[in-house]
Amino acid sequence: MQNFLNSRYIVLFSFLSFFLLASLCLRVLFLSISVVQADLDSLNILGVIAKGFVFDLTVALCFTIPYSIYLLLLPQRWNRTVFNKIATYFMVFLMILITIFSFFAEYTFWREFESRFNFIAVDYLIYTYEVINNINESYPLPLLFGGVLTITLTVLILIRQNFVNSFKSETRFVKRLFITPLICSAAFLLLWKTENSWAEKSRNRYQNELSKAGIFSFVAAFKNNELNFDQFYPLMEIKRAFATMKISLRESRSSASADPLEITRQITGSSEAKTPNVVMVVLESFSAEFMGKFGNGQKLTPVLDSLADQSLLFTNMYATGTRTVRGMEALSLAVPPTPGNSIVRRKNNEELTTIGSIFRTKGYRTTFFYGGDGYFDNMNQYFGSNGFNIVDRGRNLSIGDNYKTTRTILTDKQVSFENAWGICDEDLFAAVIRDADTGFASKQPFYNFVMTTSNHRPFTYPKNKIDIPSGTGREGAVKYTDYAIGRFLALAKTKPWYANTVFIL
């Protein structure tokens, strides 16, 4: 060990030590953030630390492979040259910078999803326009980048003596020919034998996530593009699930199949069929916890609370996943979350039995409305290839899209406010009103699937609409969304099609 510390590999050893220590601190930080939800009694702390060390060591060794190969190939006579000093400082600086930046990103991701990087993070990397602008509008980037740079330089200063020792060292090629292959072999062996699923053995999801390493999880998600279904969703035995569904679907005018694994029903109507227009508004990131009707005292949703007293209110509905596409999947297909990618984002998802196809059998015109670019998350391709017309704020980005329905892009004149994520809800609802007027004029009933955007980071919206300043947090975005719904319904009431329209929020 003494010989190793006096060799040119001392800087590499310093980085490994820094990475492992920083990763341990991050793991402890995540544990402290999730201490209430994590159920400490069921956590195997030693198991978390041990597995975490293996994942962290794997990532750290992979980081050092390029520099380790460089140390092997660099002739001894070049060890004290300016070239080596610049190259060494640059490579180590880059390794530390990426490490610090990834830790900041992972902290933000954990606060949002209470999970290590998964295929959600991969999606965010792919859709760079929305994500980069969203981050730019949500966080003080100069301070964040300045902080990352400051921490990186501080670490370099703390290990500066190791650089000096490295440049002065005499490490013969035979010794280097042993150390570098040893490091590379250890990294490749760990990569070969270690999989993310190794950390997913506990019934406690927090223990599984705490055991992982963010960068390792990101690469695994990029490679597999899936989310562990068993870890993120509760399960029950299949026969029990069908039995429960049969009981839930039982009603007086229906007869169910006798097959225990079949839920088809024959329903007999009691009155003449009607064809009302249907406008289904899907509220981005909304929850019952924001409403006064469910105990919130902040008075954020006066419109929705008022509607709750005079409408059909569902009090036993729950989100089906962690992202918007999961809600779209459930609302359009009536299916629970599927393992891995949402059906909205999968290939070969065209011509499915959706709520739109059922309406179209009754002569309805179906349209999907979105305040941002529907190319994001494959929404336009999914709805377009399932018979919906598209109305969005797109930038004509349609790589790989091949649907045959009509796409209408909202013009600048039709937009009063927008941020990185899309136009404000008022502008989106105005587009819905215009389209409904067109449908009514053509005497064709319509079903509209409307996806809002205002209740999404960076939580910005038009000024002077509500008493909470724009961009100050989710509470303001929720209240603005509620305000926009009130304006939408007030304008709809002035229209001749209103009396024959069902609104679903």
N, C-alpha and C positions, 0 to 999 in steps of 0.2 A: 504493500500500500504506500509506503514511504517513497519508493521509486516511482510509483504512479503519480503521486502528488508533486513530485519534482520534475515530471515529464511535461511535454507540450500538451498533454491531455488534461492538465489541471483546470483549464477554462471550461472544457467540456464537463468535467466532474462538477464544477461550480454550478453550471446551468442545470444539470440533473438534480442537484441538491435543492436549488431554488425552485424548480418546477414541482418537485414532490412536496416540498414544504408549502408552497403557495396553493397547490391542489388540496392538501389536507386542510388548510385554513378555509378554503372555499367550501369544502364539504361540511365543516363545522358550522360555517355561516348559514348554509342551506338548512342544516338541522335546526339551528336556532330560530330561523324564520318559520319553519314548519312544525315547531315543537308541539303545538296544540293538536294539529291534525295528524301528526305522525304516530301518535299512540306509543309513547316511549316504552311502556311496559312490554310491548311486543317487538321492540327493535333489538336486533343483535348488533350492538355497537362494534364489538370486536370483528364480527363478520363484515360489517360495512367498511371498516378501516382496512381490513386485510384484502378484500376484493377490490376496494378502491385503490389500494397501493399497486396491485397488479395492473389495473387499467391505466393508472397514471404512469407507471414505469414503462408500459408499452408505448404510450404516446410520447413520453420524454425521449425514449431511445430512438423512436422513429424520427423525431425532430433532429436528433444529433447525427443521423446517418450521413447527410451531405458533408457536414463539417468534419466528421470522423474520417471520411474518405479523403477529404482535402488534407488532413493531418498526415495520413498515410503516404500520400503522393508527394507532399512538399519536401524537396531535398533539404538535408540538414543545413547546408551552407546558406539556404535562403531564410532560415528561421529568424534571424535578427534584422532582416531587410524591412524597409518601409512598406514594400508590397505585402508582406505577410502581416504586418501590424494593421494595415488598412483592411485587408481581407478578413482577418480574425475579428477585429472590432465590428466590422459590418455584419458578418454572419451571426455573431453572438447577439449583437444589437437587434437584428431581425428576428431571431428566435425568441428573445425576451419580449419584444414588441408584440409579436403575434400572440404570445402567451397571455400577456396582460390584456390585450384587446379582446381575446376570446373569453377571458374570465369576466370582463365587464359585460360582454354580450350574453354570456351564460347567466350571469346574475339577473339581468333584465328579463331573460326568457323564463327563468325560474319564478320570478315574481308574477309573471303573467300566467304561466301554465303549471307551475309546481312540478316541473319535469326537466330532465336533461334534454339536450337537443334531440329532436326527433324529426319525422318527415315534414312537420309544420315548418321547422327552421329551414329545411331544404326548399320548401315552396317559397319561403320569404327570400331566399337567395336567388331563385329563378326569376321572380317578379320584381326586378330591381327598381323599376321606375317608381311604383307605388311605395315600396318599402323605404328606399333611400329618401324620397321626398317626405314620407311620413316621419321617419326618424329626424330629418332636418327640421320639421315643423314641431316636433314633440319634445326634443331634447336640446340643451345648449351645446351643440357640437364643438365649438371652439374650446369650451371648458373641458369637455370629455376628452377630446384629442390631446389637449394640453396636459391633462392629468395623466393619460396613458404615456405620453412622451416623457413627462417628469418622472414617473415611477420607473420607466425603463432606464433613463439616464442615472437615476439614483442607484439602481441595482448594479449598473456598470461601474459606478464609482466605488460601491462597497466591495466589489470583487476585483478592483483595479490591480491590486498586488499580484493576483493570480495571473493576470495578463503579463506582468513584468517577469514573473517566474517562468511562464511558458516561453517567452521570447529568449530567455537566457538558457533554457534547458538544452541538454544533449540527449536526444532520444534516437537511438540507432534504428535503422530500417527493420532489423530482425524483430525488435521489440514492438515496433509499430505494426509489423505484419502479424503480430499476435493480438494486439489490442483492438485494432479496427475490425478485423473479421469477427472477433469475439462480441463486440458491440452489435455489429450487423446481424450476426447469427442469433443473438439473444432477442433482438427486435423482431426478426422474421419468425422465430419460434413462438414468441408470445402472440404475434399476429395470427399465426396458424392455429394455435391452440385456444385462443381467447375469443369468445363471441359475446355480443351484448346479452344474449339470452342467458348466459351464465349468471348474470346479476338478477335474473327474474325468477328466482326460485322461491321467494318468500310470498306469503299472502298479503304482506304489508307492502303496498305500492311504494310508500316513501322509502322504505329500506332498499328496495330494488333501485330506485332512482338515485338515492344517495350513494349507492355502491358504484355507480357508473362514473365515467369521465366524459365531460361534454364533447370534446373533440372526437373521441373514439365513437361516441354515440352519433355524432353528426355524420361521420364517414359511413358508419353502419346504415344509417337512415338513407344516405345518398345512394348506397349500393343496393339496399333492399326495398326502399321506398314503401315501408309498411310500419304500422304501429301495432304493438302487441295487444291483440284484442282481449285476451284473458286478463291482462294487467290493468286495462283502462275501463273495462265494462263488467258489471256483475252478470253472472250467468246462472241459469237454472237447468234442471234436467228437461230434456226435450218433450217428453210426454206430459210432464207437469205444466210446461209452458203452453202446450196446445190446450190442455184441459182448462187452464186459467183463461185463455183467450176465448174459448167456447162459452164459458160462463159470462165473460164480459160482453160478448156479442149477442147474447140471448135477448130476444124481445118478443112481444106478443104476436106480431104479424110476420114472423120469419120461421123457416124450418131449416135446421142445420144438417149437414152431412153426418151419417152414422160412423164414418171413418174417424178414429180418434186422432189421426194425424192430418185431418182435412178441415178447413174452416170455411169452405164455401157455403153460402146460404141462399135460400130462395125467399125473397121478400115480396109480400103482397101489399100494394099501395091501397090507401083508404080514401084518396081524393084524386081529383084531376091533376095531371102533371102540369107544372108551371116552369117557365124559363126566365127567371130573374137574372139580371146582370150580376156578376160577382167580382168584387175587387178585394183581393187578398193582399194586405200590406204586411210584409215581413220586416219586423223592427230589428235592425242591427244591434247585437249585444244587449238586448233588453232583458229585463228580469222582473218578476213580481216584487222583488225586494225594493224596487224604486217607487212602488205605488203606495199611496196612503191607504188604499183599500186593503193592503196586506201588512199594514203596520208602520210604514215609513212616515215619519213626522216632518220631513223637509218640504212638503208641499211642492214636489217636483212635477207631478202629473195631474193637475186639476182637470184636464180634459178627459183623460182616460178614467180617472176616478168617477167623474160624472157619468161617463158612458157605462161604467160597470154597474151603476144603479138602475139603468134603464135598458140594458142589453142582456143577451145570453152570455154569462160569464163562466168560463171553464177554470176551475180551481185545482185541477189535478193533472195538469200538463207539465211536462219537463223537457228541458233541452236534450237533444239526442247525441250530442257530441261537443267537441271543444272548438269547432270552427263553423263559419257561416255555411260552407258547402254541406255540412252534415244536416243543418236545418233544411236546406233546400232539398236534399235527398229525401228526408223524411216527409216534408210537406208536399212534394211533387209525386213521390212514388209510394208513400205509406209503408215504408220499410224502416226497421231499426238500423243502427250504424253497421256498416259492413267492415270486416277486417281490412286493414291497409287503407288504400285510397278510397275516398268517397266515389260513388258511382258517377257523380257529376264530373269527376276528373278522369275517369277511366276511358279506355278505348272501347269501341264497339258498344257504345251506350245509346245508340240511336233507335228510334221507332219502338220505344218501350211503352208499356201501359202506364201512362202518367195521368194525373188529374186532368191535364190538358186534353189528352186523347179521349177521355170520357166526355168532357164538355163538347168536343168537336163532333162526336157522334150525334149530339143534339143540335147541331147547327151553329155552335158558338165560334166566335173569333177569339183566339188566345194570343196574349202578348206578354212578354217578359220585359219589365222596366228595371233599369239599374242606373244609379247616379254616377257611377264611375265607368271604367272601360270593361265591358263584359268579356273581353279576352282573358282577363284575370280569372284564375281558377277554372278556366275552360267553360265558364258559364254560358257564353254565347253559343259555343259549339253544342253544348248539352241541350239547351232549350231550343236552339234553332233546328237541330237534327231530330227534335221531338215535336215539331209542328208549331212552335211558338214564333211569332214575329218578335223582333228585337228592337227596343228603344233604349239607347245608352249614350254616354258621353264619350264614346270611343274616339281614339286617334287613328282609326282605320287600320289598327294592328290586327291582323287576322291570319297569322302564320299557322298553317295546318287546318284552318277552319274551312269546311266545305258544305255547310248547311245551305238549303235552298230557299229558306223563308226570307222575308223582307227585314232589312236592318235600317233603322232610322237613327241617325246621329244627331243629338241635341246640339244646336248651333250656339255660338257665342251670344247672339242676341237673346236667346232663351234662358241664359244663365245670369243670375245676379250675384252669385257667390259660389266659389268652389275652393277646395283645398286639394292636397295631394291625393286624397282618397276618392273624391268625387264632388258633385254639386250638392248644394244644400237640399234638405228635404222639401222645402217649399217649391223650389224649381222642379224637383222630380214630380211632386204631386200636380203641379201645373201641367206637366206633360201628360199625366194620366187623365186629367180633365179634358185636355184637347183631344186625346185619342177617344175618350168616351163620347164626346160630342160627335166625332166622326162615325163611330159605331152606331150611335143612335140615329144619325141621319141616314145611314144605309139600312136601317131597320134590321140589324143583325145583333143578337145578344152577344155580350162579350164577357170573357173571363180574363182578368189581369192579375199577374203575379208581380208584385211591386217590392223590390228590395231597397231599403233605405240605406243611407251611409253616414248621416250626421253624428250618430252616437258611436263614433269610432275615433280613436286617437288620430289626429291631434286635438279633437274636441273643439274645433273652431266652427263658427256659424255667423250669419249676418249680425251686425251690431244693432242695438236698440230694439231688439225683438223681445227679450226677456230681461229680468233684473239680475242676471248672473253674467259677468263679462265673458266674452268669447275666449276660448283657449285656456281657461283656468281649471278645467277638470271635467270628469265624466258627469257630475251633477248638472252642470250647465248644459251639456250636450243632451242629456235626458230631458231636461225641461224644454229645450228648444225643439226637440223631436215631438214632444207632447203639444207644444204650441203649433207646430206645423200641421199636426193631425187635426187640431181644432180649426185652423184656417182652411184646410182641405175639405173637411166635412161641411163647413159653413158655405163654401163656394159650391160644393156638390148639391146642397139643398136648393140652390137657385136653378138647377138644371132640370129639364123635363124628364130625364131618365132616372132621377134620384129615387122616385117613389117605387120603382121596380128594380132596385139594386140592393144587394146584400153586401155589407162591408165586414170583412174579417181582419182583425188586427192580431 
